[in-house]
Amino acid sequence: HKIVPSLYLSGDFVDYWREEGDQLVFYIADVSGHGASSAFVTVLLKYMARDITKRHYKKHGELSAAAILSKLNIELGQAKLQKHVTMFIGIIDLKSNTLSHSAAGHYPMPIVGMKAGMKEASNDSYTLLEGKSFPLGVHSKASYDDVVLKINPGFSINLFSDGVLELIDMTSLDSKETHLIDLVTKGKGCYQEVYNSLGLDSVADAPDDVALLTIEMAE
């Protein structure tokens, strides 16, 4: 992963950890605003996300990305931080080889890679996931949905914050999305290839925070 702040501190954040039951939980989040005030919320978000995940697993014996977002939405609203948060959260079950995910207003959506030979792909395929809902901390009754995807060795997922779109010199959002998919496809979903293609080593005076998180499943 890589985070490039537009100011000294960033409102973009990524986190990932191994939860009980052979499950890898990961997310990317973008707190509204920039600088220190937004960065402080990411610290709170990390604690809340991990705590809610553990509590949910102990109570239900399984995890739900949508349930975690729903609880985060309520608790962030109760905290009255005057900030909203966009977020994508995924849970990879290493026993069943599935990815369940849910999104809260996050854009652009992650790009998933399927290698040729996998059940879902006759050729290498890199596509944007779909999903829409309210950002966290806006509406207390916002609802979120779980989407489940079967994965296999060779799977990859690249997650971006919206600041990455500022690095692409094109006018429309559609063309920027298409360019991002092409970039990931050419790099075969590999973190270092995507990192290099975006030129994240040389980004200076970024107009917005930029974050990249890549997860690859070894073949």
N, C-alpha and C positions, 0 to 999 in steps of 0.2 A: 504494500500500500504506500501511497504518497499523498501528503497534504501540503499544498502551497498556499499560505495565507496572503490575502491582499494587504493586510496591515500586520502589525507585530504578532497578533494572536488571531486564530481562525474560528469561525462559527461552523465550519465543516468538521465532521468527525466520523471516524470509522472505528468499529470494535468487532472482535470475534473471540469466541471461547468455546471450549469443549464442555458441554453440559452432560449430566448423567444420561445414561441410556444410549451412549454412542451417537450423540447428536452434536453437530457443529452449528452454533448460532452465530450469525453475522449480520451487521447492518451498516448502512451509510445514512448519515443525517446532515441536514443543513438548517441551522438555526437562523432565523431572520435577523438582518442587520450584520454588522461587521465588528471586529475588534474585541476588546476585553469583555464587554457585557454579554456578547454572544458566546464567547469562549467559556465564560463561567457557566452558562447553561449546559454546554457539552459535558462539563464535569458532573453536574447533577444528573444529566441524561444517562451517563455511563452507569452511575450507581443505581438509578431507578430501573434501567433496562435489565441489569443483571439480577437485581432483587426481585423484580416482578417475574422474571423467567424462573428463578428458583422456587418461588412461592407457587407458581402455576404448576410446575412439575411435581412438587410435593403433594399438591392437592389432587391433581388429575392423573398423575403417572405418565403423562405425555405432554408434548408442547404444541402450541398453536401460535403461529406468527400473528394472525388476526387478533387473537385474544390478548397477546402482549401489547399490540398497538392500541387496542381499546382501553386497556388499563393505563397505559402511558398517557393516552389522551385525557382521561379523567384526572389523573394525578397532576399532569402539567397544568391543566385548567384550574385545579384547586390551588396550585402554587401561585397563581396570579402574577406570572413573570412578565407579562406584557410582551411576550415573544411567541411566535408560532414556529413549528418545526416540521419540515418535510422529512420523510424517512422511508426507506425500503429495508425490510428485514427478511432474512431467509433462514431456513433451518434445514440442514442436510442430515438426513438419517443414514448413518453409515451401515446399518444392518439391512434396511429395505432398499437402499440406493434410491432415495427420493429427495427431491427438493420441494419443500412447501414454502410459500412466500406470500407476503402481503405488502401493500404500499399505502402510504399516507401522503398524497399530494406530491410524491417525488417525481422529479423530471431532470434529465431524461431517464427513462426506465433502463435497467441493466440489459446488457447484451449477452445472451446465452449461446454457447458453442456446443454443437453436437458433432462428433467425429463420424466419418463414414463407417458403416458397419453396425452402428448403434440402431436399435429398433426404430427410433424416431427419425433416422437420417440415412438416406441412400448415398448422399455426398456430404462432405463437410458443410455444415450449415451454421450461420451466425445470425441470430434474429433478436429484435427487441422484445422483451416481455411486455405484456399488457396489464394494465391495472390502473384504476383511478379511485381517488377518495379524497376526503378533506385532510389538510395538514393537521398535525397534532396541536391541541391547545386552542382550537378555534371554536368548535361546536361540541359541547359535552355529550351529545347524543349521536355523534358521527359513528357510522358502522364500517367495519372492515371485513374483507373476505380472504379466506385461505385459498390459494391455488396450488395444486400438487402436480409435480412434473417428475416423471421417471428419468433417472440419470444413470450413466455407466462410466467406467474408466474412459478418459479422453474428454470428459465434460469440462467446460470452463464457464465462468461467469465474470464479466467485467462490470463493475459498478462505478458510476461517475456522479459528481455533483454538477449542478447546472453551470458552474463557473467554467467547466471545460468547453462549453459552447462558445464562450468569449474568445477562445484560442483558435477557433475555426473561422477563417476569413470568408464567410459566405453570408448572404443576406437573409434567407428564409430559414425558419426552424426545420422545415422538412429537408432542405438541402444539407443542413448541418447534421441532422440525424443520419441521413444517408451516408454522408462522409464518415461519420463515426463508425457506422456498421462496416463500411469498406476498410477503414483503418484497422479494426479488430479482425476482420476476415483475413486481410493480408498478413497480419501478425499471428494468425491462427490462435487467437485468444491468449497468447503468451504475455505475461505481465511486462517483461522487459521490452518486448517489441512494441507494445502499446505505449509504454512510458516513453520510449525513444521517439516514436512517431509523433507524439504530442509535444515533444521538446520540453518536458517538464523540468529538466536540468537547467534550462536556460530562461525559464519564465521570470520576468522581472516586472515589478509594478503591475501585477495582475489587477484588473478592474474588479474582480470578484474572487473569493476563495475558490480553490480548485482541489478536488479530492478524487483519488482513484483507488479502488480496491479490486484485486483480482484473486479469484480462487480457482485452482486447477486441480482436477482429479487425475492422478497418474494413470497412464495406460498399463 
